[in-house]
Structures are given as C-alpha cells and as structure tokens.
Amino acid sequence: MYKVPVPLQVTDPELIPLYATSGASGCDAKAAIAAPITVEPGRVGLIPTGLKVAVPDGYEIQVRPRSGFAAKHGLTVLNTPGTIDSDYRGEIIVILMNHSDQPFVVIPKMRIAQLVLAPVVQAEFVVQEELVVTQRGEGKFGHTGAH
C-alpha cells in the first residue's frame, strides 16, 4: 500500500481519521459536535469534523458517504463526492442529506463519512473547430439503451 503524508490539525485526538482495515481506501471522518444534531427527513445537516488538512499538490480528498448509512438510513453526502482541494485550509464540513422519511440523529464522534485521498489531473483545454466523430456521436441520456 502506497502512503502519502498529509499534514493534519485536529481539535480532538479521537477525531483523527482511521482506516478500518488494511485494504480500506477510505478513512472515517467523525462528527466534531458537542451535542446531537438531528437531520430531518428531506433536509440537510452541516456536520463539522474538527479536521483541517494540507493536501499535497497533485491530490484531493474526496468526501464520500458511508454505504451502511445509505442502505440502512437513506443518508448520503449531498455533494458526493465532496472535494477538498490542495489549497483549502479550513475545517472539513460534511453535508449530510437525509433521503428517508425518518429523522436521523448524529451523535458526537459518530463516523459520518469517508475521506479518500485521490490523485488529480488537470485538463489543458484545446479549442478545436471539430471533434473526432464517434459511434455514439451526440446521443444523450439513455442513448445506448435501458438495460
């Protein structure tokens, strides 16, 4: 497993992100809150993590939902994946969206999302009069069939 050092500031050592297994690609972000926060059905909750990072140039951190929350509670990260750019130095805040019909209570230090360090490649856009023709062409959503 290749590891990249990522400088971190944290408000509480118990909030340091950890990988659950040696093969995990995402580490857990926890709720840095003093009291429970309820995310009502169809609503959004902004949940602080107590984390500030200095992502190395050429990388980003993606904020992703936890699959168990999605399957069991209809809870997801609204802007999936959220992006923490290499030049951002503020606290990571997770935007939780409750798609269920039941309130969801976030408790202090609950694991609320996954953080994935990923390489970034920037595009160098080149304006052209015409693009290469493909079999699909300009076919839009569902163009290749329903199944």
BABARO-229005 format. One record per residue: residue number from 1; residue in three letters; x, y, z of N, C-alpha, C in turn. Coordinates in nm, 4 decimals, decimal comma. Example, Ala and Ser with C-alpha at 12.3 -4.5 7.8 and 13.67 -1.06 7.14 Angstrom:
! BABARO-229005
+-----+-----+----------+----------+----------+----------+----------+----------+----------+----------+----------+
|   n | res |     n.px |     n.py |     n.pz |    ca.px |    ca.py |    ca.pz |     c.px |     c.py |     c.pz |
+-----+-----+----------+----------+----------+----------+----------+----------+----------+----------+----------+
|   1 | ALA |   1,3190 |  -0,5690 |   0,7800 |   1,2300 |  -0,4500 |   0,7800 |   1,3200 |  -0,3300 |   0,7800 |
|   2 | SER |   1,2850 |  -0,2250 |   0,7080 |   1,3670 |  -0,1060 |   0,7140 |   1,2900 |   0,0030 |   0,7870 |
+-----+-----+----------+----------+----------+----------+----------+----------+----------+----------+----------+
! end
This chain:
! BABARO-229005
+-----+-----+----------+----------+----------+----------+----------+----------+----------+----------+----------+
|   n | res |     n.px |     n.py |     n.pz |    ca.px |    ca.py |    ca.pz |     c.px |     c.py |     c.pz |
+-----+-----+----------+----------+----------+----------+----------+----------+----------+----------+----------+
|   1 | MET |   0,0860 |  -0,1177 |   0,0000 |   0,0000 |   0,0000 |   0,0000 |   0,0900 |   0,1233 |   0,0000 |
|   2 | TYR |   0,0667 |   0,2130 |  -0,0925 |   0,1430 |   0,3375 |  -0,1032 |   0,0799 |   0,4422 |  -0,0123 |
|   3 | LYS |   0,1592 |   0,5093 |   0,0715 |   0,1062 |   0,6093 |   0,1639 |   0,1661 |   0,7455 |   0,1343 |
|   4 | VAL |   0,0822 |   0,8483 |   0,1418 |   0,1220 |   0,9866 |   0,1178 |   0,1011 |   1,0642 |   0,2477 |
|   5 | PRO |   0,2043 |   1,1302 |   0,3004 |   0,1869 |   1,2100 |   0,4220 |   0,0921 |   1,3279 |   0,3964 |
|   6 | VAL |  -0,0048 |   1,3452 |   0,4849 |  -0,0995 |   1,4569 |   0,4771 |  -0,0982 |   1,5282 |   0,6122 |
|   7 | PRO |  -0,0399 |   1,6496 |   0,6181 |  -0,0415 |   1,7261 |   0,7435 |  -0,1844 |   1,7510 |   0,7910 |
|   8 | LEU |  -0,2059 |   1,7412 |   0,9224 |  -0,3398 |   1,7466 |   0,9804 |  -0,3398 |   1,8308 |   1,1074 |
|   9 | GLN |  -0,4430 |   1,9121 |   1,1227 |  -0,4746 |   1,9750 |   1,2511 |  -0,6083 |   1,9179 |   1,2950 |
|  10 | VAL |  -0,6207 |   1,8871 |   1,4231 |  -0,7429 |   1,8248 |   1,4727 |  -0,7767 |   1,8826 |   1,6100 |
|  11 | THR |  -0,9050 |   1,9026 |   1,6342 |  -0,9496 |   1,9619 |   1,7608 |  -0,9495 |   1,8623 |   1,8758 |
|  12 | ASP |  -0,9481 |   1,7317 |   1,8445 |  -0,9534 |   1,6271 |   1,9464 |  -0,8849 |   1,5031 |   1,8880 |
|  13 | PRO |  -0,7886 |   1,4445 |   1,9559 |  -0,7193 |   1,3271 |   1,9025 |  -0,8120 |   1,2114 |   1,8647 |
|  14 | GLU |  -0,9269 |   1,2018 |   1,9295 |  -1,0219 |   1,0944 |   1,8965 |  -1,0866 |   1,1134 |   1,7597 |
|  15 | LEU |  -1,0682 |   1,2307 |   1,6991 |  -1,1257 |   1,2589 |   1,5676 |  -1,0292 |   1,2294 |   1,4530 |
|  16 | ILE |  -0,9053 |   1,1897 |   1,4854 |  -0,8089 |   1,1592 |   1,3795 |  -0,8661 |   1,0484 |   1,2908 |
|  17 | PRO |  -0,8701 |   1,0707 |   1,1586 |  -0,9268 |   0,9694 |   1,0679 |  -0,8453 |   0,8408 |   1,0700 |
|  18 | LEU |  -0,9146 |   0,7290 |   1,0748 |  -0,8502 |   0,5979 |   1,0765 |  -0,9097 |   0,5097 |   0,9673 |
|  19 | TYR |  -0,8268 |   0,4210 |   0,9128 |  -0,8726 |   0,3206 |   0,8172 |  -0,9184 |   0,1985 |   0,8956 |
|  20 | ALA |  -1,0379 |   0,1474 |   0,8654 |  -1,0938 |   0,0348 |   0,9403 |  -1,0193 |  -0,0955 |   0,9141 |
|  21 | THR |  -0,9666 |  -0,1113 |   0,7924 |  -0,8913 |  -0,2317 |   0,7584 |  -0,7682 |  -0,1922 |   0,6767 |
|  22 | SER |  -0,6748 |  -0,2854 |   0,6602 |  -0,5522 |  -0,2554 |   0,5856 |  -0,5796 |  -0,2329 |   0,4370 |
|  23 | GLY |  -0,6899 |  -0,2831 |   0,3855 |  -0,7231 |  -0,2661 |   0,2439 |  -0,8223 |  -0,1555 |   0,2158 |
|  24 | ALA |  -0,8623 |  -0,0814 |   0,3184 |  -0,9630 |   0,0238 |   0,3004 |  -0,9053 |   0,1410 |   0,2215 |
|  25 | SER |  -0,9830 |   0,1929 |   0,1269 |  -0,9404 |   0,3115 |   0,0516 |  -0,9880 |   0,4392 |   0,1188 |
|  26 | GLY |  -1,0905 |   0,4281 |   0,2016 |  -1,1439 |   0,5449 |   0,2723 |  -1,1220 |   0,5324 |   0,4214 |
|  27 | CYS |  -1,0922 |   0,6467 |   0,4844 |  -1,0821 |   0,6502 |   0,6304 |  -1,2036 |   0,7255 |   0,6844 |
|  28 | ASP |  -1,2341 |   0,7032 |   0,8090 |  -1,3564 |   0,7584 |   0,8669 |  -1,3394 |   0,9007 |   0,9173 |
|  29 | ALA |  -1,4324 |   0,9874 |   0,8780 |  -1,4446 |   1,1210 |   0,9353 |  -1,5543 |   1,1138 |   1,0403 |
|  30 | LYS |  -1,5306 |   1,1767 |   1,1543 |  -1,6249 |   1,1715 |   1,2655 |  -1,6855 |   1,3086 |   1,2918 |
|  31 | ALA |  -1,7993 |   1,3080 |   1,3584 |  -1,8698 |   1,4320 |   1,3920 |  -1,8018 |   1,5009 |   1,5093 |
|  32 | ALA |  -1,7559 |   1,6227 |   1,4864 |  -1,6923 |   1,7031 |   1,5922 |  -1,7976 |   1,7966 |   1,6499 |
|  33 | ILE |  -1,8909 |   1,7372 |   1,7215 |  -2,0019 |   1,8135 |   1,7793 |  -2,0100 |   1,7848 |   1,9283 |
|  34 | ALA |  -2,0613 |   1,8810 |   2,0038 |  -2,0727 |   1,8654 |   2,1491 |  -2,2052 |   1,8013 |   2,1903 |
|  35 | ALA |  -2,3070 |   1,8170 |   2,1053 |  -2,4394 |   1,7639 |   2,1345 |  -2,4976 |   1,7037 |   2,0069 |
|  36 | PRO |  -2,5927 |   1,6112 |   2,0194 |  -2,6523 |   1,5509 |   1,8998 |  -2,7151 |   1,6555 |   1,8063 |
|  37 | ILE |  -2,7097 |   1,6251 |   1,6775 |  -2,7739 |   1,7074 |   1,5743 |  -2,8701 |   1,6170 |   1,4989 |
|  38 | THR |  -2,9950 |   1,6595 |   1,4861 |  -3,0943 |   1,5827 |   1,4126 |  -3,1048 |   1,6356 |   1,2702 |
|  39 | VAL |  -3,0924 |   1,5438 |   1,1732 |  -3,1131 |   1,5778 |   1,0330 |  -3,2523 |   1,5257 |   0,9972 |
|  40 | GLU |  -3,3439 |   1,6174 |   0,9767 |  -3,4833 |   1,5816 |   0,9500 |  -3,4982 |   1,5226 |   0,8095 |
|  41 | PRO |  -3,6049 |   1,4452 |   0,7865 |  -3,6293 |   1,3887 |   0,6534 |  -3,6318 |   1,4988 |   0,5468 |
|  42 | GLY |  -3,5640 |   1,4716 |   0,4360 |  -3,5606 |   1,5665 |   0,3260 |  -3,4776 |   1,6899 |   0,3510 |
|  43 | ARG |  -3,4023 |   1,6920 |   0,4582 |  -3,3233 |   1,8096 |   0,4960 |  -3,1739 |   1,7788 |   0,4934 |
|  44 | VAL |  -3,0962 |   1,8847 |   0,5084 |  -2,9514 |   1,8777 |   0,5077 |  -2,8976 |   1,9177 |   0,6448 |
|  45 | GLY |  -2,7908 |   1,8518 |   0,6870 |  -2,7203 |   1,8896 |   0,8089 |  -2,5746 |   1,9148 |   0,7765 |
|  46 | LEU |  -2,5204 |   2,0255 |   0,8244 |  -2,3788 |   2,0563 |   0,8065 |  -2,3054 |   2,0101 |   0,9321 |
|  47 | ILE |  -2,2221 |   1,9088 |   0,9179 |  -2,1595 |   1,8455 |   1,0334 |  -2,0080 |   1,8697 |   1,0294 |
|  48 | PRO |  -1,9551 |   1,9424 |   1,1286 |  -1,8106 |   1,9666 |   1,1332 |  -1,7357 |   1,8384 |   1,1713 |
|  49 | THR |  -1,6107 |   1,8299 |   1,1252 |  -1,5284 |   1,7119 |   1,1552 |  -1,4135 |   1,7415 |   1,2504 |
|  50 | GLY |  -1,3863 |   1,8706 |   1,2768 |  -1,2723 |   1,9056 |   1,3614 |  -1,1391 |   1,8857 |   1,2914 |
|  51 | LEU |  -1,1415 |   1,8670 |   1,1593 |  -1,0200 |   1,8393 |   1,0821 |  -0,9870 |   1,9533 |   0,9868 |
|  52 | LYS |  -0,8591 |   1,9888 |   0,9831 |  -0,8036 |   2,0759 |   0,8802 |  -0,6843 |   2,0014 |   0,8229 |
|  53 | VAL |  -0,6720 |   2,0005 |   0,6909 |  -0,5639 |   1,9257 |   0,6272 |  -0,4892 |   2,0127 |   0,5273 |
|  54 | ALA |  -0,3654 |   1,9747 |   0,5008 |  -0,2862 |   2,0361 |   0,3941 |  -0,2625 |   1,9267 |   0,2907 |
|  55 | VAL |  -0,3575 |   1,9120 |   0,2007 |  -0,3490 |   1,8090 |   0,0979 |  -0,2316 |   1,8413 |   0,0050 |
|  56 | PRO |  -0,1439 |   1,7452 |  -0,0211 |  -0,0300 |   1,7717 |  -0,1094 |  -0,0748 |   1,8106 |  -0,2506 |
|  57 | ASP |   0,0055 |   1,8941 |  -0,3168 |  -0,0221 |   1,9295 |  -0,4559 |  -0,0342 |   1,8022 |  -0,5383 |
|  58 | GLY |  -0,1277 |   1,8027 |  -0,6329 |  -0,1488 |   1,6862 |  -0,7177 |  -0,2472 |   1,5861 |  -0,6607 |
|  59 | TYR |  -0,3082 |   1,6203 |  -0,5442 |  -0,4056 |   1,5323 |  -0,4805 |  -0,5288 |   1,6121 |  -0,4378 |
|  60 | GLU |  -0,6340 |   1,5415 |  -0,4079 |  -0,7532 |   1,5959 |  -0,3443 |  -0,7980 |   1,4948 |  -0,2403 |
|  61 | ILE |  -0,8809 |   1,5386 |  -0,1472 |  -0,9506 |   1,4438 |  -0,0608 |  -1,0960 |   1,4467 |  -0,1025 |
|  62 | GLN |  -1,1505 |   1,3291 |  -0,1301 |  -1,2918 |   1,3156 |  -0,1648 |  -1,3688 |   1,2779 |  -0,0391 |
|  63 | VAL |  -1,4798 |   1,3476 |  -0,0152 |  -1,5674 |   1,3183 |   0,0986 |  -1,6837 |   1,2355 |   0,0446 |
|  64 | ARG |  -1,6933 |   1,1132 |   0,0907 |  -1,7922 |   1,0187 |   0,0366 |  -1,8852 |   0,9684 |   0,1464 |
|  65 | PRO |  -2,0044 |   0,9229 |   0,1072 |  -2,0974 |   0,8681 |   0,2064 |  -2,0498 |   0,7330 |   0,2600 |
|  66 | ARG |  -2,1022 |   0,6967 |   0,3731 |  -2,0813 |   0,5623 |   0,4277 |  -2,1921 |   0,4737 |   0,3729 |
|  67 | SER |  -2,1574 |   0,3607 |   0,3150 |  -2,2564 |   0,2755 |   0,2486 |  -2,3621 |   0,2230 |   0,3459 |
|  68 | GLY |  -2,3224 |   0,1943 |   0,4687 |  -2,4195 |   0,1456 |   0,5669 |  -2,5247 |   0,2499 |   0,6003 |
|  69 | PHE |  -2,4833 |   0,3765 |   0,6101 |  -2,5800 |   0,4845 |   0,6350 |  -2,6768 |   0,4966 |   0,5190 |
|  70 | ALA |  -2,6260 |   0,4848 |   0,3980 |  -2,7113 |   0,4966 |   0,2798 |  -2,8132 |   0,3827 |   0,2758 |
|  71 | ALA |  -2,7658 |   0,2597 |   0,2956 |  -2,8531 |   0,1428 |   0,2868 |  -2,9546 |   0,1352 |   0,4009 |
|  72 | LYS |  -2,9113 |   0,1667 |   0,5215 |  -2,9979 |   0,1495 |   0,6387 |  -3,0808 |   0,2728 |   0,6729 |
|  73 | HIS |  -3,0286 |   0,3928 |   0,6398 |  -3,0934 |   0,5143 |   0,6877 |  -3,1239 |   0,6170 |   0,5782 |
|  74 | GLY |  -3,0903 |   0,5870 |   0,4525 |  -3,1150 |   0,6825 |   0,3446 |  -3,0321 |   0,8093 |   0,3576 |
|  75 | LEU |  -2,9176 |   0,7988 |   0,4236 |  -2,8332 |   0,9149 |   0,4490 |  -2,7147 |   0,9136 |   0,3534 |
|  76 | THR |  -2,6861 |   1,0294 |   0,2933 |  -2,5744 |   1,0382 |   0,2000 |  -2,5039 |   1,1718 |   0,2150 |
|  77 | VAL |  -2,3899 |   1,1840 |   0,1516 |  -2,3210 |   1,3127 |   0,1422 |  -2,3791 |   1,3804 |   0,0191 |
|  78 | LEU |  -2,4350 |   1,4986 |   0,0372 |  -2,5128 |   1,5623 |  -0,0688 |  -2,4311 |   1,5895 |  -0,1938 |
|  79 | ASN |  -2,3126 |   1,6424 |  -0,1815 |  -2,2312 |   1,6768 |  -0,2979 |  -2,1283 |   1,5673 |  -0,3262 |
|  80 | THR |  -2,1760 |   1,4460 |  -0,3356 |  -2,0880 |   1,3305 |  -0,3489 |  -2,0179 |   1,3258 |  -0,4831 |
|  81 | PRO |  -1,8862 |   1,3063 |  -0,4882 |  -1,8020 |   1,3232 |  -0,3711 |  -1,7706 |   1,4700 |  -0,3490 |
|  82 | GLY |  -1,7700 |   1,5109 |  -0,2254 |  -1,7225 |   1,6447 |  -0,1924 |  -1,5732 |   1,6495 |  -0,2174 |
|  83 | THR |  -1,5228 |   1,7644 |  -0,2529 |  -1,3809 |   1,7772 |  -0,2848 |  -1,3112 |   1,8721 |  -0,1894 |
|  84 | ILE |  -1,2017 |   1,8265 |  -0,1313 |  -1,1139 |   1,9109 |  -0,0522 |  -0,9901 |   1,9349 |  -0,1390 |
|  85 | ASP |  -0,9774 |   2,0564 |  -0,1915 |  -0,8670 |   2,0910 |  -0,2800 |  -0,7370 |   2,1058 |  -0,2021 |
|  86 | SER |  -0,6250 |   2,0960 |  -0,2734 |  -0,4943 |   2,1026 |  -0,2090 |  -0,4643 |   2,2400 |  -0,1487 |
|  87 | ASP |  -0,5348 |   2,3444 |  -0,1921 |  -0,5075 |   2,4777 |  -0,1370 |  -0,6107 |   2,5229 |  -0,0334 |
|  88 | TYR |  -0,7030 |   2,4348 |   0,0061 |  -0,8029 |   2,4679 |   0,1096 |  -0,7445 |   2,4379 |   0,2468 |
|  89 | ARG |  -0,7593 |   2,5310 |   0,3401 |  -0,7053 |   2,5105 |   0,4747 |  -0,8104 |   2,5227 |   0,5853 |
|  90 | GLY |  -0,9370 |   2,5328 |   0,5497 |  -1,0422 |   2,5419 |   0,6505 |  -1,0843 |   2,4045 |   0,7004 |
|  91 | GLU |  -1,1747 |   2,4051 |   0,7972 |  -1,2254 |   2,2799 |   0,8530 |  -1,3084 |   2,2047 |   0,7495 |
|  92 | ILE |  -1,2942 |   2,0732 |   0,7480 |  -1,3766 |   1,9888 |   0,6619 |  -1,5147 |   1,9780 |   0,7259 |
|  93 | ILE |  -1,6157 |   2,0180 |   0,6506 |  -1,7558 |   2,0092 |   0,6938 |  -1,8255 |   1,9098 |   0,6015 |
|  94 | VAL |  -1,8996 |   1,8166 |   0,6573 |  -1,9705 |   1,7167 |   0,5781 |  -2,1160 |   1,7609 |   0,5617 |
|  95 | ILE |  -2,1635 |   1,7596 |   0,4371 |  -2,3022 |   1,7953 |   0,4066 |  -2,3821 |   1,6654 |   0,4002 |
|  96 | LEU |  -2,4521 |   1,6331 |   0,5088 |  -2,5329 |   1,5105 |   0,5134 |  -2,6752 |   1,5406 |   0,4669 |
|  97 | MET |  -2,7279 |   1,4544 |   0,3791 |  -2,8647 |   1,4673 |   0,3288 |  -2,9432 |   1,3448 |   0,3728 |
|  98 | ASN |  -3,0589 |   1,3696 |   0,4316 |  -3,1451 |   1,2615 |   0,4781 |  -3,2551 |   1,2380 |   0,3739 |
|  99 | HIS |  -3,2421 |   1,1300 |   0,2976 |  -3,3410 |   1,0954 |   0,1941 |  -3,4526 |   1,0072 |   0,2482 |
| 100 | SER |  -3,4488 |   0,9736 |   0,3761 |  -3,5503 |   0,8844 |   0,4327 |  -3,6708 |   0,9642 |   0,4811 |
| 101 | ASP |  -3,7665 |   0,8926 |   0,5385 |  -3,8836 |   0,9587 |   0,5968 |  -3,8756 |   0,9635 |   0,7496 |
| 102 | GLN |  -3,7566 |   0,9333 |   0,8041 |  -3,7352 |   0,9343 |   0,9484 |  -3,6207 |   1,0302 |   0,9835 |
| 103 | PRO |  -3,6307 |   1,1010 |   1,0964 |  -3,5179 |   1,1837 |   1,1402 |  -3,3948 |   1,0960 |   1,1671 |
| 104 | PHE |  -3,2774 |   1,1523 |   1,1441 |  -3,1529 |   1,0823 |   1,1742 |  -3,0749 |   1,1665 |   1,2732 |
| 105 | VAL |  -3,0321 |   1,1050 |   1,3834 |  -2,9596 |   1,1768 |   1,4874 |  -2,8097 |   1,1464 |   1,4766 |
| 106 | VAL |  -2,7326 |   1,2524 |   1,4549 |  -2,5868 |   1,2420 |   1,4539 |  -2,5401 |   1,2686 |   1,5957 |
| 107 | ILE |  -2,4630 |   1,1750 |   1,6517 |  -2,4153 |   1,1922 |   1,7885 |  -2,2657 |   1,2286 |   1,7855 |
| 108 | PRO |  -2,2161 |   1,2906 |   1,8907 |  -2,0749 |   1,3283 |   1,8943 |  -1,9816 |   1,2101 |   1,8648 |
| 109 | LYS |  -1,8836 |   1,2359 |   1,7785 |  -1,7791 |   1,1408 |   1,7392 |  -1,8303 |   1,0225 |   1,6571 |
| 110 | MET |  -1,9547 |   1,0304 |   1,6088 |  -2,0083 |   0,9281 |   1,5189 |  -1,9328 |   0,9344 |   1,3855 |
| 111 | ARG |  -1,9048 |   0,8191 |   1,3274 |  -1,8438 |   0,8155 |   1,1942 |  -1,9504 |   0,8562 |   1,0925 |
| 112 | ILE |  -1,9262 |   0,9661 |   1,0221 |  -2,0314 |   1,0224 |   0,9365 |  -2,0004 |   1,0173 |   0,7870 |
| 113 | ALA |  -1,8749 |   0,9980 |   0,7496 |  -1,8384 |   0,9966 |   0,6084 |  -1,7027 |   0,9290 |   0,5940 |
| 114 | GLN |  -1,6643 |   0,9056 |   0,4685 |  -1,5325 |   0,8531 |   0,4383 |  -1,4508 |   0,9590 |   0,3660 |
| 115 | LEU |  -1,3223 |   0,9612 |   0,3931 |  -1,2300 |   1,0510 |   0,3246 |  -1,1359 |   0,9658 |   0,2403 |
| 116 | VAL |  -1,1262 |   0,9988 |   0,1117 |  -1,0404 |   0,9239 |   0,0200 |  -0,9408 |   1,0196 |  -0,0433 |
| 117 | LEU |  -0,8120 |   0,9933 |  -0,0262 |  -0,7080 |   1,0714 |  -0,0921 |  -0,6954 |   1,0204 |  -0,2353 |
| 118 | ALA |  -0,7048 |   1,1123 |  -0,3329 |  -0,7027 |   1,0712 |  -0,4734 |  -0,6143 |   1,1645 |  -0,5551 |
| 119 | PRO |  -0,5436 |   1,1085 |  -0,6550 |  -0,4633 |   1,1936 |  -0,7420 |  -0,5529 |   1,2803 |  -0,8305 |
| 120 | VAL |  -0,5004 |   1,3954 |  -0,8687 |  -0,5742 |   1,4898 |  -0,9526 |  -0,4943 |   1,5155 |  -1,0803 |
| 121 | VAL |  -0,5641 |   1,5131 |  -1,1917 |  -0,5051 |   1,5503 |  -1,3197 |  -0,5869 |   1,6671 |  -1,3726 |
| 122 | GLN |  -0,5227 |   1,7785 |  -1,4017 |  -0,5937 |   1,8937 |  -1,4570 |  -0,5933 |   1,8863 |  -1,6084 |
| 123 | ALA |  -0,7056 |   1,9245 |  -1,6684 |  -0,7191 |   1,9269 |  -1,8136 |  -0,6534 |   2,0528 |  -1,8701 |
| 124 | GLU |  -0,5949 |   2,0378 |  -1,9855 |  -0,5495 |   2,1530 |  -2,0624 |  -0,6429 |   2,1592 |  -2,1835 |
| 125 | PHE |  -0,7438 |   2,2467 |  -2,1781 |  -0,8447 |   2,2531 |  -2,2820 |  -0,7881 |   2,3162 |  -2,4083 |
| 126 | VAL |  -0,8149 |   2,2499 |  -2,5204 |  -0,7654 |   2,2951 |  -2,6501 |  -0,8866 |   2,3152 |  -2,7411 |
| 127 | VAL |  -0,9139 |   2,4397 |  -2,7789 |  -1,0287 |   2,4699 |  -2,8643 |  -1,0020 |   2,4172 |  -3,0052 |
| 128 | GLN |  -1,1020 |   2,3451 |  -3,0617 |  -1,0926 |   2,2920 |  -3,1970 |  -1,2213 |   2,3216 |  -3,2722 |
| 129 | GLU |  -1,2118 |   2,3331 |  -3,4017 |  -1,3295 |   2,3570 |  -3,4860 |  -1,4213 |   2,2361 |  -3,4873 |
| 130 | GLU |  -1,3623 |   2,1151 |  -3,4913 |  -1,4408 |   1,9919 |  -3,4949 |  -1,3780 |   1,8910 |  -3,3994 |
| 131 | LEU |  -1,4635 |   1,8013 |  -3,3482 |  -1,4160 |   1,6935 |  -3,2616 |  -1,4164 |   1,5628 |  -3,3397 |
| 132 | VAL |  -1,3385 |   1,4666 |  -3,2943 |  -1,3351 |   1,3353 |  -3,3572 |  -1,4745 |   1,2736 |  -3,3488 |
| 133 | VAL |  -1,5219 |   1,2162 |  -3,4592 |  -1,6529 |   1,1527 |  -3,4650 |  -1,6442 |   1,0152 |  -3,3987 |
| 134 | THR |  -1,7477 |   0,9812 |  -3,3173 |  -1,7540 |   0,8503 |  -3,2518 |  -1,8830 |   0,7795 |  -3,2906 |
| 135 | GLN |  -1,8929 |   0,6515 |  -3,2584 |  -2,0144 |   0,5751 |  -3,2884 |  -2,1346 |   0,6339 |  -3,2160 |
| 136 | ARG |  -2,1180 |   0,6776 |  -3,0939 |  -2,2287 |   0,7348 |  -3,0174 |  -2,2660 |   0,8730 |  -3,0683 |
| 137 | GLY |  -2,1683 |   0,9506 |  -3,1050 |  -2,1973 |   1,0854 |  -3,1546 |  -2,2543 |   1,1738 |  -3,0450 |
| 138 | GLU |  -2,3645 |   1,2418 |  -3,0725 |  -2,4251 |   1,3334 |  -2,9768 |  -2,5434 |   1,2717 |  -2,9022 |
| 139 | GLY |  -2,5512 |   1,1381 |  -2,8975 |  -2,6594 |   1,0718 |  -2,8261 |  -2,6590 |   1,1101 |  -2,6790 |
| 140 | LYS |  -2,7752 |   1,1454 |  -2,6281 |  -2,7865 |   1,1939 |  -2,4902 |  -2,8228 |   1,0827 |  -2,3926 |
| 141 | PHE |  -2,8791 |   1,1199 |  -2,2777 |  -2,9118 |   1,0280 |  -2,1700 |  -2,9945 |   0,9088 |  -2,2226 |
| 142 | GLY |  -2,9532 |   0,7887 |  -2,1869 |  -3,0263 |   0,6676 |  -2,2255 |  -3,0069 |   0,6276 |  -2,3702 |
| 143 | HIS |  -2,9187 |   0,6944 |  -2,4393 |  -2,8987 |   0,6704 |  -2,5826 |  -2,8595 |   0,5263 |  -2,6130 |
| 144 | THR |  -2,7844 |   0,4631 |  -2,5233 |  -2,7355 |   0,3280 |  -2,5519 |  -2,8313 |   0,2199 |  -2,5049 |
| 145 | GLY |  -2,9503 |   0,2554 |  -2,4550 |  -3,0497 |   0,1566 |  -2,4155 |  -3,0795 |   0,1590 |  -2,2675 |
| 146 | ALA |  -3,1883 |   0,0925 |  -2,2314 |  -3,2352 |   0,0920 |  -2,0936 |  -3,1697 |  -0,0154 |  -2,0092 |
| 147 | HIS |  -3,1092 |  -0,1161 |  -2,0681 |  -3,0527 |  -0,2277 |  -1,9892 |  -2,9066 |  -0,2426 |  -2,0120 |
+-----+-----+----------+----------+----------+----------+----------+----------+----------+----------+----------+
! end
